[in-house]
């Protein structure tokens, strides 16, 4: 699927191998890059749902309209599914600590 980043630091984390975000650490960075590879290779939202290891979930409450992918037991990648002239688009919002 195509995607864009709402946060410039996350874009850099994906594109620049030597860029790090100290607040998330090396293990979460590695998991983020791995999961972004899955997102890039997915053809549709149903692909994301079918790959159970992603733990792709629709969020509720104050995060209605957003989805999450588990990076590890503590950290989640938050994203939205949008549309543009070319079809569906994933908008990568943020990495959050769920604990």
C-alpha positions as CSV (number, residue, x, y, z in Angstrom):
1,X,0.0,0.0,0.0
2,X,1.1,3.5,-0.5
3,X,1.7,5.6,2.6
4,X,2.7,9.0,3.8
5,X,4.0,10.3,7.1
6,X,2.2,12.8,9.3
7,X,5.3,13.1,11.4
8,X,8.6,14.1,9.7
9,X,10.7,12.2,12.3
10,X,8.9,9.0,11.4
11,X,9.5,9.6,7.8
12,X,13.2,10.1,8.5
13,X,13.3,7.0,10.7
14,X,11.9,5.0,7.8
15,X,14.1,6.5,5.0
16,X,17.4,7.2,6.8
17,X,19.0,4.1,8.3
18,X,21.3,6.1,10.6
19,X,18.5,8.3,12.0
20,X,17.4,7.3,15.5
21,X,14.7,8.5,17.9
22,X,16.2,8.1,21.4
23,X,12.8,8.0,23.1
24,X,11.9,4.7,21.4
25,X,15.2,2.9,21.3
26,X,16.9,0.5,18.9
27,X,14.5,-2.5,19.3
28,X,11.4,-0.5,18.6
29,X,13.2,1.2,15.7
30,X,14.0,-2.2,14.2
31,X,10.4,-3.4,14.7
32,X,9.1,-0.2,13.1
33,X,11.2,-0.6,10.0
34,X,10.1,-4.3,9.7
35,X,6.4,-3.5,10.1
36,X,6.8,-0.7,7.5
37,X,8.1,-3.3,5.1
38,X,4.9,-5.3,5.6
39,X,2.8,-2.1,5.0
40,X,4.7,-1.3,1.8
41,X,4.1,-4.8,0.5
42,X,0.4,-5.0,1.4
43,X,-2.1,-4.5,-1.4
44,X,-5.1,-3.7,0.7
45,X,-6.5,-3.3,4.2
46,X,-7.6,-7.0,4.1
47,X,-3.9,-7.9,3.7
48,X,-3.2,-6.1,6.9
49,X,-6.0,-7.8,8.8
50,X,-5.0,-11.3,7.5
51,X,-1.4,-11.0,8.7
52,X,-2.1,-11.7,12.4
53,X,1.4,-10.9,13.6
54,X,0.7,-7.2,12.9
55,X,-2.1,-7.1,15.4
56,X,-3.9,-4.6,13.1
57,X,-6.7,-3.1,15.2
58,X,-9.3,-0.4,14.7
59,X,-9.2,2.0,17.6
60,X,-12.0,3.5,19.7
61,X,-12.6,6.4,22.1
62,X,-10.4,9.4,21.4
63,X,-8.8,7.6,18.6
64,X,-11.8,6.8,16.4
65,X,-10.8,6.7,12.8
66,X,-7.3,5.4,13.6
67,X,-5.8,1.9,13.6
68,X,-2.8,0.5,15.4
69,X,-0.1,-2.1,14.7
70,X,1.8,-3.6,17.5
71,X,5.6,-3.0,17.4
72,X,6.1,-4.9,20.6
73,X,4.3,-5.5,23.9
74,X,4.7,-1.8,24.8
75,X,4.8,0.3,21.6
76,X,2.2,0.8,18.9
77,X,2.3,2.4,15.4
78,X,-0.8,4.5,14.9
79,X,-2.1,5.1,11.4
80,X,-5.2,6.2,9.5
81,X,-6.6,4.9,6.3
82,X,-7.3,7.6,3.8
83,X,-8.2,8.0,0.1
84,X,-6.8,10.1,-2.7
85,X,-7.1,10.1,-6.4
86,X,-5.0,7.0,-6.7
87,X,-7.0,5.0,-4.1
88,X,-6.4,4.0,-0.5
89,X,-3.5,5.5,1.4
90,X,-2.0,4.8,4.8
91,X,-1.2,7.8,6.9
92,X,1.5,7.0,9.5
93,X,0.6,9.2,12.5
94,X,2.8,8.3,15.4
95,X,4.5,5.7,17.6
96,X,3.0,5.6,21.1
97,X,3.8,3.9,24.4
98,X,0.6,2.0,25.4
99,X,1.8,1.6,29.0
